[in-house]
Amino acid sequence: MRIRFVFSDQDFTATLQDNPSARDLISMLPLDLTVEDYSTNEKIAYLPRKLTEEGSGPFGNEAPGDLCYYAPWGNLAMFHASYCWSRGLIRLGRLDQGSAPLLQRGEYPLRVEPLA
């Protein structure tokens, strides 16, 4: 499963894992959201509803380019710098081209759509 993100002049894709939360995200697409900077290591976008947390749990190998869902707040989290797993964080997949598109600071309209 692959999805496409578009904001500002950034256009990039992500490959999703085969887990219940990622499948739930796919079922919601396409989406028009707002992406914004959070802290110093990620961009976030709030979803219109919460995703399922079925089958979630701790994971390792955290790395820039990870696409996650933060269940307590109901938002996507796209990491462009190092981070550590925390309770409620569910890995959805990885950005295909790495984290460089996330380095553009600011708040922008974000389009998320499935790729055939």
Protein Blocks (a to p, Z undefined) as FASTA:
>chain_A
ZZdddehjbccdddddddfklmmmmmmpccddddddehjlbccdddfbdcdfehiacdeh
iaehiacddfknopacddfbdcdddehiacfbdcfkbjmlmmpgcdddddddddZZ
